[in-house]
């Protein structure tokens, strides 16, 4: 398929950070995270922050892990949408679930994501 037309996709830079807090005598780990999508396509007021043609959209989240067996996650994205999820870990098998709602945008409904991962690395 060739119409002779070339379309360019503007680059995006994604940067983020996370820090793992392990309280002294409790079997939990607290992990706050933040990341930013930096775009160079002159989005101006369609973004959270902009300087000239550069725009920045922020995302925030946190995870609470219990003994590396289970976790609960909460996140907040650039369009003010809250999401949550959980994970369960049994030996080398990981089950994750995530939920977010798109009801505010054209009646798209809810999104449920389930993933099952296997760690093939032997310890």
Secondary structure by P-SEA (a helix, b strand, c coil): ccccbbbbbbbbbbbbbbbbbbcccccbbbbbbbbbbbbccccccccccccccbbbbbbbbbbbbccccccccccccccccccccbbbbcccbbbbbbbbbccccccccbbbbbbbbbbcccc
